[in-house]
Amino acid sequence: MTLPTTAHSAASYILDCSTTGATGYAAVSGQYGLNDPRSRGQVWTVTLQVKDTASDGHHVRIRLLTRRYEALDAIRYWTWHPNYDGYGTTRTFNTTAQDTVDGVSGIGIEAATFEGTRRLHSCTDWA
């Protein structure tokens, strides 16, 4: 979902998805919007949250996904942020993202349930 913006305000995007055992959420903002050529190379402020929604002994993770301007099928998969704290807990991660090579034309998240390093279930959402 994209929040409305004006020409003089920052661009903000809210993303969320749910899968078996995990719920992910992100708030992403930058000076310019995704379809604005001035956004190339800008630093995006990112807040990620992941909640463990199943009492199943698995841990959950969330990561940021970005698409590049010149190669729209090229997705950058950012670092996973884990929540090992167990059922009912939410972890919040504050970070930034920047693609200085080509800029960001799309922003997404992936939330997932893991057993060790094996991804069991996942979901995505894109702005």
C-alpha positions as CSV (number, residue, x, y, z in Angstrom):
1,M,0.0,0.0,0.0
2,T,1.3,3.5,-0.8
3,L,0.5,6.4,1.3
4,P,-0.4,9.7,-0.4
5,T,2.3,12.3,-0.7
6,T,2.6,15.8,-2.0
7,A,5.4,17.3,-4.1
8,H,7.1,18.8,-1.1
9,S,6.8,15.9,1.4
10,A,8.7,12.7,1.9
11,A,7.5,9.6,0.2
12,S,6.3,6.9,2.6
13,Y,5.4,3.3,2.0
14,I,3.8,0.7,4.3
15,L,4.2,-3.0,3.6
16,D,2.9,-6.0,5.3
17,C,2.4,-9.7,4.7
18,S,1.5,-12.9,6.7
19,T,2.4,-16.5,6.2
20,T,2.2,-19.6,8.4
21,G,3.9,-18.7,11.6
22,A,5.1,-15.2,10.7
23,T,3.8,-11.6,10.1
24,G,6.0,-9.0,8.6
25,Y,5.6,-5.2,8.5
26,A,7.8,-2.3,7.1
27,A,7.6,1.4,7.0
28,V,9.9,2.9,4.4
29,S,10.5,6.6,3.6
30,G,12.7,8.7,1.4
31,Q,12.9,12.2,0.2
32,Y,11.5,11.3,-3.3
33,G,9.0,8.6,-4.4
34,L,9.9,5.4,-6.2
35,N,8.9,6.7,-9.7
36,D,10.8,10.0,-9.3
37,P,14.1,10.0,-11.1
38,R,15.5,12.2,-8.3
39,S,15.2,9.2,-6.0
40,R,18.2,7.4,-7.5
41,G,20.9,7.0,-5.0
42,Q,18.9,8.4,-2.1
43,V,19.0,6.9,1.4
44,W,15.8,5.2,2.4
45,T,14.9,5.0,6.1
46,V,13.5,1.5,6.9
47,T,11.7,0.1,10.0
48,L,11.1,-3.7,9.8
49,Q,9.1,-5.7,12.2
50,V,8.6,-9.5,12.3
51,K,6.2,-11.3,14.7
52,D,6.3,-15.0,15.5
53,T,2.6,-16.1,15.3
54,A,2.8,-19.9,15.8
55,S,3.9,-21.9,18.8
56,D,5.8,-24.4,16.7
57,G,9.4,-24.1,17.7
58,H,10.4,-22.4,14.5
59,H,12.0,-18.9,14.3
60,V,11.0,-16.1,12.0
61,R,12.9,-13.6,9.9
62,I,12.2,-10.5,7.7
63,R,14.3,-8.8,5.0
64,L,14.0,-5.9,2.6
65,L,13.8,-6.4,-1.1
66,T,14.5,-3.8,-3.7
67,R,14.2,-3.5,-7.5
68,R,16.7,-1.6,-9.6
69,Y,15.8,1.1,-12.2
70,E,17.7,-0.3,-15.2
71,A,17.0,-4.0,-14.6
72,L,13.5,-4.2,-13.2
73,D,13.7,-8.0,-12.9
74,A,16.9,-7.6,-10.8
75,I,15.9,-7.9,-7.2
76,R,18.3,-7.2,-4.4
77,Y,17.8,-9.5,-1.4
78,W,19.0,-7.6,1.7
79,T,20.1,-9.3,4.9
80,W,17.7,-11.3,7.0
81,H,16.7,-10.0,10.4
82,P,15.7,-12.8,12.8
83,N,13.4,-13.2,15.7
84,Y,14.5,-16.1,17.9
85,D,12.4,-14.9,20.9
86,G,9.5,-17.3,20.4
87,Y,5.8,-17.4,19.9
88,G,3.9,-14.1,20.3
89,T,7.1,-11.9,20.2
90,T,7.8,-9.0,17.8
91,R,11.3,-7.7,16.9
92,T,11.8,-4.3,15.4
93,F,14.8,-3.4,13.3
94,N,15.7,0.2,12.2
95,T,18.0,0.5,9.3
96,T,18.6,2.3,6.0
97,A,19.0,1.2,2.4
98,Q,20.7,2.8,-0.6
99,D,21.5,1.6,-4.1
100,T,24.2,3.9,-5.4
101,V,24.7,2.0,-8.7
102,D,21.2,2.3,-10.1
103,G,18.7,3.5,-7.5
104,V,15.6,1.8,-6.2
105,S,12.5,1.5,-8.4
106,G,10.5,-0.9,-6.1
107,I,10.6,-1.7,-2.4
108,G,9.3,-4.9,-0.8
109,I,9.6,-7.2,2.2
110,E,9.8,-10.9,2.7
111,A,8.8,-12.5,6.0
112,A,9.4,-16.2,6.6
113,T,9.4,-19.0,9.0
114,F,12.6,-21.0,9.3
115,E,13.9,-24.3,10.7
116,G,17.6,-23.6,11.1
117,T,18.7,-22.2,7.8
118,R,15.8,-23.8,5.8
119,R,12.9,-21.5,4.8
120,L,9.6,-23.2,5.5
121,H,7.0,-20.6,4.6
122,S,7.3,-17.1,3.3
123,C,5.3,-14.1,2.0
124,T,6.1,-10.8,0.2
125,D,4.6,-7.4,-0.3
126,W,5.7,-4.7,-2.7
127,A,5.2,-1.0,-3.1
